[in-house]
Amino acid sequence: MLVQYARHSAREEVTDAHVHYVCRRHAVDYGAAQCQHLAGRVLDAFGTERVLQVLEPASLELSLTAAGQIEQERRQLDRHWQQRLERAQYAADRAARQYQAVEPENRLVARELERQWEQHLSAFQQLQEEYTRFRAQQPSSLTEAQRQTIRSLSSSIRTLWHAPGTSPADRKTIVRHLLERVTVTAPADTQCLEVTLQWAGGFVSESRLLRPVARYEQRDNYDALVTRMVEWHGQQQTCAQIAAQLNQEGYRPPKGRPTFSAGMVQQLLSRQVRTGPRARTWEGSSLTDNEWWISDLSRHLQIPKPTLHLWVYRGWVHARQLPGRQGAWIVWADAEELDRLRRLHRCPRTWRHQPQEPELTRPKPRPEP
């Protein structure tokens, strides 16, 4: 995945709160569907906490103990290598003595003993090279002074991590020494993240996180939320009262907002009216076949409403507005038009310098009623 930094204005300073992780295919393949993307704040905070837990005194002491056990096993392997080398050296010396003891006139015997001697010497030399590679691949062992230094620094590792003098590059260097790979699965229709951390040394840990989402439908408790709101609305409670009840029971709106407000409740209730039994008639206007309220079309295609309004302004869709001040917009779109709008939305915003394909911006003729 690629890292993207987003900000609302050019003057706004880019911070860790603006980090997003985006599927690499979406950036390489122009116009391809976005596989997955997520805000980096939650994932970065989770990774940081796991790294700091590993660097805590108790964890470091366990790591030092494990390192001592590994060094002991390494010394045992080294003794095995030494024994193999001794046996190979003895076999080569014995073959040399046999060759030197043969009479010169026994040429056939001398040639065979010479061949055996060369084989033993070659095997001994190959074994020495393998032992050298084995020694080179083993990490250097810690001295007792280095172990004491690590123990003394581990008590203040969190303070050092968050200190102003610790740069992001320093933190990334520490993380790259501890983590080899981070695998994230972020389905678009849920608020859950599946995170797999592969640590240096081969250990793998799996966790499940909750991330901030952009739509109510991505919440796991969306159905229960709607049921509770409709129930309280039927009891003649106001939107402010319903919002207070939702906040008290622990429901939270999307986009990282801490609490519900009366306006949010009113918007959700209005949505239920438009998607319920009275969806085809609202505010004195009826929808014909393949007509959509612009908010419903936004949710169905998962396209922001401002984007649809921009397409209406540019004439890229067939739309009509209800009479009155700030009348609601109705968009006509059959199955072919829905597919065209999906493909149009997949064109990345960052590539506006590339011309749009004409068939994506030109709506098909609408049939006569």
N, C-alpha and C positions, 0 to 999 in steps of 0.2 A: 504494500500500500504506500501511497505517496502522502507527504505532509503538505497541507495547505494552510496559509495564514490569511484569515479574513478579518476585515475591519469595516466599520460603518462609514467612515470618512477618511480622507487622506491625512487629516491632521491627527487622527487618533493613533496612539502608540500601540504597536503590535505587542501583545503579551501572550502568555500561555493559555489564557482564556479564549483566544481566537484560533487555536490550533484545531484543525480537522484532519482526519485520516480518510483518504479517498482511494477507491480501487484503482490500481495502476492501469487496468485495461481501459477505463473511462478516459484517461488522459492520452493513451497511445492510439486507440482506435477512435477516430473522429466520428461522433454521432452515435457511438455504441451505448447500449443501456448501462446505467450505473449499477454495478454489482452490489456494492455496499459502501456506506460511508458512516462516520460517527464523529461526534465531538471528542476531541482529545483530552479534555479536562478530566473526565472521570477515569479514563484509562491511565493517564499519566499519574494521577493521584494514587491509583491502586498499585501501579508498578513501583512508585516511589516508596509507598508504605511497606511493600514486600521486601524491597532492597534494604530498607532501614531495619526491618525485623531480622534480616540475615546478618546485618552488621551489629546487632545488639550484643552486649557482653556474653550472655548465655549462649547465643548462637555461635559467636566467635570461639568461645571456649570449646564447644562441641566440634567446631571445625578444626581447631588446633589439635584436639584429641584424635579426630579422624585422620588428620595429616600425619600425626605420629604413628598411628597404626599402618597407614599407607607406606611410610618410610620403613617401618619394620618389615612389611611384606616385600618392599623393594630390596632391602638388604638380603632377604632370604632368596629372592630371585637372582640377585647378584652372586650369591654363593653357588647356586645351581649352574650359572654360567661359568664360574671359575672351575667347577668340577668338570664340566664338559670340555673346557679348554685344556685342562690337565690330561684328560683321557686322550684327546686328539693329539696333544704334544707327545705323550708317551707312545702312541701308535706310530707317529712319524719318526721318532727316535729309534724305535725297535726296527722299523723297516730300513732305516739307514744302517743300523748295525748288521742286519742280515745281508744287505747288499755289499757292505765293505768286507764281510767275512767270506764271501764266495770266491772260489778260485777263478782266475782270469780265463783259463781254458774252457770253463763251463759257460759258454756264451749264452746259450738259450736260457739257462737258469738266471744268469746275471741280468739279461734283458727283462725277464719277468719280475725279478726283485726290484729292478730300477723302475719299472712301470708302477708297481705297488707303492714304492717310496714316493713317487711323484703324485699318486692319487692321495696318499695320506697328507702330503705337504699342501696340496690344493684344498683338501677338506679343512685342514687346520687354518689356512689363510682365510678361507671363506667364513669360517666360524669366528675368527677374530674380527672381520669386517662387520658381521651381524652383531657382535657384542659391542662394537664401537657405536653402531647406530642405536642400539638399545640404550646405551649410556647417554647418547645425545638427546634422545627423546624424553628422558626423565627430567622433570623439573628440579631445580635446585632446592635443597632442603633449607628450612629456616633455622637460623641460629637461635640460641636462647635469648640473646639480647633483642633480636627482632621480634620474638614472641612476646617479650615483656613490653616492647613499644606498642605492639598491636593491642595488648590488654589495656594499657594505660589510655590509648586513644579511643577505645570502644565506648567508654563511659560518656563521652561528649560527642558522639558521632552525629546525633540529631542537631545539636547546636552548630557543629561545623557544616552540616549539610545546608542549613537554612541561613548561614552567616552571609552578610553582604559581600564578603571577600571571596566566596565560593562562586565561581562562574558557571554558567550552564554547560560549558565545555568540560569543566571538571566533573560535574555530575554525570554527564554522558559517558565520560571515560570510565567512571566507577561502574556504571550500569553495564557497559559493554564487557567489562571484565567478569561480571557475575552472570549476565543473561546472554545466552547464545541465540535465542529465538523467541518471539512472542507471536502466537497465533490467535486471531480474533475472528469470531463468527458473530455477525450483527445482522440478523434478519430484519427486513424493513417493516414487518408487520408486528413487531413486538418491542418491548422496552428492555429486554434481557440481552446481555452480552455473554458469550461463552469465551473465556480467556484461558489459554494454555501457555504456561511459562516453562521454557526449557532452560534449565540452569547449567552453568559450566560444571562439568563432571558427570552429566547425564541424567540428573534428577529432573522429573517433570511434575509440575503441579497444575491442577485444573481448578478454576473458580467461575462463579456466575455473578455478574454485576447488573445493577439497574442503571440505565443511562437516561438522560433527559431526552424526551421525544418531542416531535413537532405537532402531532395529531392526537386527539383523544382516543381514536380507534387503536392506537398502538399501546394504550394502557391495558394491562391484564384485567383490571377491574372495570373496564368501560361499561359492560352490560349491567353490572351491579350499580354503577354510578347513575346510568340512565333510569334504571328501575326506581331507585330511591328518589330521584328528582321528580319523576312523573307522579310517584305516590304522594310526595309532599305537595306538589302543585295541585293535585286533586283534593287535598285537604285545605285548599284556599290559603296556603302560606305564600308570603311575598318572596320575591327573588332574593332579597337581603337575608330573610330568615332561612331560606334553603341554603344559601352560601355559607351561613354560620353553621348550619347542621353538617354540611359536607366537610368543612374544616375541622369540626369537632370530632367527626368519625374517621379522620385521617385521609380523606380523599385529597388528591393534589392535581392541579391542572398541568398540561404539558408545558414545554419550553422552560422548565426549571422555575416556574413561578411558585412561590411558597403557599399561597392561599387562593381560594375562589373569591370572586367578587359578584355583586348583583348583576353587573353587565354580562359576565361570563355565563351565569345561570340563565339569563334571559336569552342569550344567543343559542345556548344548547336547547332550551325549550322550544325556541322558534325553529330550530333544525328538526326537532322531533315532529313538530306540526307539519313541516314541509315534506318529511319522509314517511309520515304515517298515513292513515286512511284519507286525510284531506290533502294529500300531497299534490294532487292534480288541480285543485282549486284553492287559490290563496289570494287574499286581498282583491276579491272580485274578478279575478282573471283565471281562465282555464288554459291548461297546457294541451297542445295537440300532440300527435304522435312524433316521437323523436325530439321533443322539446325538453329543455332542462332549465331549472333555475341555475343561475350562474354559480351559486354557492354549492349546489348539489353536484354540478359538473366538476367543480374544483375538487371536491372530495372523491368523486368517482375516478377521475384521472390522476389524482394526487398532484395537481398543478395549482400553484398559488393563485388566489383570486386576482391580485393585481396583474399577473401575467395574462389571465383571460380578459380582463378589462383592456389591457394594452392591445391584445389581438382584436377585440371588438373595435377599438378606436382606429386600428390600421386596416380594418376591413378583411381580416383573415378568417372570420367566421360569420355565419349568418346569425344576427341577433336583433331583438326588438326590445324596447323599453316600455314599461307600463306608464300610463299617464300620471301626472302629478309630480310634485317636487321630489327629486331623488327617487324616482320610481325604480323598481327592481328590474333587472335585466333578465331576459329569457333567450337562451341560445338553442339553435337548431343543430342537431348533430346525430346522424344515423351511424351505423356500424363502421362504414368506410370513413366518415368524418372523424369518428373517435380514434380510429387507427392513425389517421393523418395527424391529428393533434398530439397524439402520444409521440410520434416520430419527430414532430416539430419541437416538442419540449425537450427531447433528448439531445438537441443541438446545444453544446456547451455555451454558456454566456461569455466565457473568456475568449472565444474565437469569433467575435462579431465581425472582425475584419474579413472573414471568409463569407462570400455571398451565400444566402439561403437558396436552397433548391426551389425553383418556381412551383413545383407540384406540392410543396409543403406549405406554402403561404397562400395558395389560390384555392378557395373553397369550391366544392362541386356545386353545380346549379341545384337549387332547392326545388323539388317538384311542386307543382301547383296543387293547392288544397282541393 
